[in-house]
């Protein structure tokens, strides 16, 4: 969307409202209210995008930053738990503090595209064939851009294995085919019940349980403002363990204050499992499906946040399993919380913002419907597109059965691996690899899902080299 200026008289505006039975609402937020009071400190990233869009420089440069036309407006009632805790009749009520959960409100949801001028063609009204051809051209540009980095090992591959128990597991490898280590934090297991007494603004004491309030123990300014004891570093070291890993369970991890925290959000995962059980017992209950979708969105947001954070340091390709829609629908009958499609869609949208996935809205549908001619010797076969910018797809068959070290098939089938998988063991008879033994070349693959994610990433590496 672009900014268009149109003048209208007061009377004309009133007539417009009356003719269309329209209402006018003020667009505002906590940050925008701060700006109206000339306070520009600590603005959130999305607020800065909003300001930059309306800036004269954006208009003069022909809108490299664009407000996408797909918007939605939701309605939310006051949150009961917040009203009971911070409402007007409570001791903690502060009329000067804007607590959005105390009031009913409309929420305007928008997205932005950065670097929009990098794509000169608008695909919105093209047919499937033209969009498919545009995607092929887009992929060529992406591949040309990254081709020089693969030889110098400055290109990375993100393998993502999805499932029903661990909803999504990520493994990062370099272009040398070896796991790439990155730092994560883990709340020590004996600190799950740790709590510390802090203070609200009015001086009232409050207990903060670490596992439920991780940001209070990860951000020094928040910590000092809350606990006022000058012991941030001491408490941080007491609670958290720093680890170097190549793979993590995305289902329970979360990016908090610039740290990837394993088990940073175990509550959303547990809540999804509980709601799904309710859904299975009463499949026609639309309310439980709505709750499932809400939690799935929260989990996918956590996952994409982590991937995007890592991507700033380790640019490359994101590799997913090529699951057909019919298979996903069958699996959802068993477990409504599966994340394959929501995660795929969220990755497209996130990386469209920086020009790394095609600027087309219906990529999920195109992946199912558009076929491209692939030549194999004298024969030509039509196949689905496997690449959409930096997001690529590989055959899911056998990803959990092959040895990460030698590449041979370590198990005949899923039945043979079942017993080892229950113990988080992966072992190869061909080369002797065992994922619980110290491995200099393949560390950190301590369960079968991480092995599968590694194999998916490696298949993506082979796909790119071809």
N, C-alpha and C positions, 0 to 999 in steps of 0.2 A: 504494500500500500504506500501511497505517496500522500504528502500534505497538499490539500487544495484549500485555498482561501476563498470564502464567499461571504459577502456582506448581505445582511438581511435586517430589515427594520424590526423594531419591537413588535409592531402590529402584525407584520408578516410572520414573525416567529410564533406569535400566539395563534395565528390562523393555522400554521403548519401543525402545531400541537393538537389543536382542536380537530382538524380534518383527519388526522391520523390516529386520534385517541392515544397520543404518545405521552410519556413521562420523561422528565429530565433528572438525571442523577449526576452528582459530582463524583468524578474519578479521583480517588485519594488513597493514600496508604500512610503508614506510620512515617516512612521516609519522606513522602511528599509533604506531609504536615511539617516535618522538621525544616524542609527547604523553604516553605512559606515563612518560617520564622528565621530565615537566613542562617540555618545550621546545616552545613554541608559535610559534617564529620561522619565517618563510618557508614557511608551509604552502601546498601546492598548492590551486588553486581547487576541484578535485573532492573533496579532503579536507575543505575547509570546508563543502561541501554535505553531505557525509556526517555531519559533526558537527552541522550545523544541523538535519538531519532528526531526529536523536535528541534534540535539545534539548527541554526541557519547554515552552518558549515555542511551539514548532511544534505540539505536542499541544494546548496551551491555545487556540491560534488555529484549531484544527480542520484542521491540516495544509495550509497554503498551499504547503508544499514536500513533494512526495510522491515516494517511491521507486516507480518503475514496476514492475509485476509481471513484465514480460518480462526475465528474467535468463538469463545463460548461464555455463557453467563450462567452461574449457578446460584442457588439460594440456600442459605444455611441458617438454621435456627440457633439460638444461644446454646452453648455447650453446658449441659446441666452440671457437670463436675466443677467447671470454672465458676459458674454462678454461685454454687454452694460454698466455694472456697474464697472467691474474690468479689462477690456481688455486693450491692449497696448495703445490705443488712449485716455484712460480716465485718470483723475487726480489720481485715486486710484490705478493705476497699480503699482505693486511692483515686479520687475523681480526676486528678491530674494525669493519671496514667491511662493511656489508651489500650484497653484490653479488648481486642476484636472478638473474642469468644464470649463476651458478656452480652453481646447485642446480635440481633438478627441482621443479616446483611446479604446483598448481592455481591458476588465475586466475579470480576472480569478476568478471564484467562486468555492470554495472548502469547504468541511466540515471535521471535525476531530472526531474520536472516542477516548474518554479517557477510561482508565481501560479496554482496549480491551482484556487483558489476562484473564479477569474474565469469558469469554465465550470461551470454548475450541472447540466448534463445529462450522464449517462454514456451513451456511444454503443456500448459494447463488444458488447452483445447485441441491437442493433437491426438490422432488415433493411436491404438496400441502399437502398430508396426513402426510408426515414426518415433514413438517414445522408446521402443526397443532399440532402434538404430541409434537414437541419441544417447542411450545408456552405453552402448558399445563404444561410441566415440568418447564418451566421458571416461570410461574405463581405460582407454588407450592413453589419454592424457595423464591419468593417475599413475599408470604403470610406467610411462616414460619419466614421470617426475621421480619415482622411487627406484628406478632401475639402477642408477649409479650408486645407491646406498647399500645394495645387497652385498656387493663384493667386499666392501669395507666393514661389513658387520655393523652397519648403522641403521639397520632395518629390523623390526621385531614383529613377531606373530603371536596374536592372542587367540589361543584355543579355548572355546567355551563348550563344556559338556553339560547338557541339561538332563534333568530327571525328576523323579517324584520325591525322593528322599532329600538329597541335596539338590535343590532346585536348579542351581547353576554353579559350576566349578570352573575357575579360570586358571590357565597355565600360560606363562609368558616364555617364549623362546627367542633366541637371536637368530640371525640368518646363517649362523654356523650350525644350527640344529640342536644347540645345547640350551638347557634351562637358563633363563635370565633371573638373577636374584633381585628382589626389591624389599624394602623395609616395611614391616607391619608392627603394630603394637597388639599385645594381648593382655587383657585383664587377668592377672594371676588367678588360678582356680581357687586358691584359698582366700581370695579377696572378694568373692561374689556377694558375701553378706556384709562387706565393709561399709560403714556409714560414718559420717562426720557431721558435727553440729556447726551450722553456719547461721548467718543473720540476714533477715530481710531488710529492706530499706528503712523500715520504721523501727528497726532494732529487735524485732521479734525473733526468737530463736527457732530454727527449723533443722531437722535432721535430713541429710542428703545421702541417699544410698548410691554408692559409686556406679553400680551396674545400670541404674535407672537414670543417672545424671552424669554421664561420662564427660560432657563438655565442661562441667564445673571443675574437673580434675585434669583437663587437657589444655585449658586456656589460662595462662597465668593471670591475666587481668581479671577474668571472671572469678578465678580462685581467690585472689587477694581481696576482691570486693566482697566476696561471700564469707570467707572463713577468717580473714584478718589475722593470720598467725605468722605470716612470712615464711611458711614452710612448703611452698609449692614444689620445689625440686625434690625435697625429701619425700613428700607424699607421692609425687609422680613416680619416683624410683621404687617406692614401697608397693605401689599398685600395679605397675605395668612392666611387662617384659618386652624388650625390643628383639625382633627376630628378622632374619634374612630368609625369604622364601621365594620360590618360583611360581607357587600355585596357592590359591586360597578358595575356600567355600564362599562364594558370593552371597549365598542365601542368608547368612547371618552377619556379614561384614558391613561396615559403614565408614564413610569418610567423615571424620569429625575433627574440626579445627586443624586441617592440613595433615591429619594422620589417618592411615588406613588401619582400622581397628577390627581385628578378628573378634567375632561375637559382639560386635558393637551394636547390633540390633537383633537380639534373639527374640524379642517380644513380638515383632511383626511376623516372623516365621512361625512361632508357636500359635499366634492368633489365626494365621491362615489355615493351619492344620485343624484347629478346633472348629472354625467356621465351615471348613470343607466337610467335616464329619456331620455337622448339622445339615448341610446341603444334601449329603448322601441319604440321610434319614427322611428328608422332606424335600424332594427334588423340585417340586413345583413352587417352592417358597422363593419368590423373586427378591425378597429383602436379603436373604442370605447370599444370593448371587451378587447383589449390589455391594455387600460387605466384602465378598471375596475380591471383586474387581478393585475396590478401594485399597485393600491390603496389597494386592498384586502391584498396583501402581506405586505404592510406597517402596516395595521391595525392588522393583525395576529401577526406580529413581536412585536408590542406594547403589545398585549395580552399575548403572551408567555413570554415576558420579565417580566411582572408583576407577572405572575404565578410562574415563576422560582425564582424571588426575594422572594416572600412569602414562597416558598417551602423550602428555606434555613432555615427558622425559624419554619415552620409548615409542616414537612414531612408527607406524607400519600398517599391518592388515589385521582385521578382526575376523576370525574364522568360526563359522557356526555349522552345525549339522543340517543337512538338507532334508528336513522333515516335511513331507507332503501334508496338505491340509486335511486330507481324509484320515491320516494317521493321528494327527493332533486331536481331531474331533473324537476319535475312538479313545485316546488316552485321557481326554478330559471327562469322559463318562466315568472313568475310574478315579480321577483326581482333578477337580475344577481349578486347582491352583497352579497348574502348569504355566510356565512363563515363556515358552518358545516364541509365540507371536508377539506378546507385549514387549518383550526384550528386543526382538528384531525391529519392530516399529520404532521403539524409543532410540535405538542406535542410529537408524536412518535419520531421524529428526535431529538428534543431537549433532551429528557430524555434517548435516546439511548446513548448519549455521556457519561452518568454516570451510564450506566448499569441498568436502571430502566424500560426500555421497551425492548422487544425482539429485538435482532440484526438482523432483517429481513427487507428488503426494502419495500416489497409489502404488508404491514399489512392491508391497507385499502381494497385491493382486497381479502385478506384472510378472513377478517371479513365477507365479503359478501358470499364467496364460501365455506369455510370450515365448516362442521357440526360436532358436537361432541355428542356422545350418553349420554343422561341424564336419569337416572333411577328414576321413580316415582312409588313406590310400585312394582307391578309386571310388569308394563309397562315400556318400554324404548322408548324415543323419541329423534330424532335428532334435535339439535338446533344449532344456530350460536354461536360462541365463544363470550362471553360477557366481557372477561378480556384480556388485553395485558400488563402485568406488572402492573404498577401503573395506567394505563388508563383503565377505566371500563365503561360499557354501561348499561343503565337501560331503561325500557319501558317508553316512553314519555307520555303515556295516563294518563290524570288526574293530571299532576304535578302542573297545575295552579288552580286546583279546591279544593285541600285538605287543611285543616287548619293546619298551622305549630304547633299550640299549642296542640290540641286534636287529630289530625290526621283524623278526620271525613271529609266527603265530604261536603264542605260548600256551593257548588253550584251544581245544577243538571247537567248543561252543559255549554258550552262556551257562548251560547246565554244569559243565566241568569247572567253570570258574566260580560257581555259586558259593561253595564252601569256603574258598579262600577269600572271596569278597566279603563274607560275613565277618571275617577277622581282619579286614583291610589289608590283606596280603596279595601281592602280585609277584609271581616267580616264573622264571623262564628256564625250561629244561635244556634249551639249545645252548645258551651262553652262561647260565648260572646266575643271572641277575635276580636279585631279591630286593624289593622296594624298602624293606626295613633294615637292610644292611647299609653301612656307610658307603655311599657311592660318590666319588669325586666328580664324575661327569654328569650324573643324573641325580642330584640331591633333591630332597624335599617332596618327592612323589609318594607320600606316606599313606595314600589310600587309592583305591581303584579308580575313583572318579578323577583324581588328579592325573593318573596314568592316561585315562581316556582323553582328558583335556590336552595333555601333552601330545598325544597321537594326532588329535584334531589340528593342533597348531602346526605340527610337522607336515601333515597332509597339505595345509595351506602353503607352507614353504615350498613343497614340491610343485604345487599348482602354480605358484608365481614363477618359479624357475622355468617351467615348461612354457 
